[in-house]
Amino acid sequence: MRPYRIHGIPDAIAAGVRTSMRSPQYGHPAHAELAGGYGPCRLCLRTFEVGAEERLLFTYQPFTDPGALPAPGPVFIHREACERYDDTSLPASLRPLPLVVEGYGDAGVLRVRQHVGGSPFESVLENVLAHRDVSYAHLRNAEAGCFIARIDRAG
């Protein structure tokens, strides 16, 4: 297995939303609500406790390559501070969710997309990262299509 790291969104983005109640990238208003769904939080990558935790909804652009076509979309974070996920394995809370792994090349060009489905996440990620023109991957919700996390090769 190729070594990799899974990252939540940058701390500065989450802090900016919590402070201003606006998307730091676009200026659109953020929306606060009691969790009505599992999420997950795009910073700590934990699913929300439905009906118990407050979350913020805002517009996020996951591509950092200046040549990439912008692809902003809605994401949630915990209203209260939480710790950014940055580790070498998929969090257990994400394993039962409908997931898709997308591999991107230079300028944010989509090179490969594979649904996790009944396959182990690690096998799917290995297949995506095996493509030599894939520089990094995004983890997305396979039902809603929304961005969950970025995955980079380690080392």
Protein Blocks (a to p, Z undefined) as FASTA:
>chain_A
ZZdddddddfklmmmmmmnopafknopacdddddfbebiafklopacdehkaccdddddd
fbfbfkbccddddddddfbacdddddfbdcfklmmpccddddddehhiafbdcdfklacf
klmmmmmmmpmkbfbdcdddfklopafbdcddeZZ
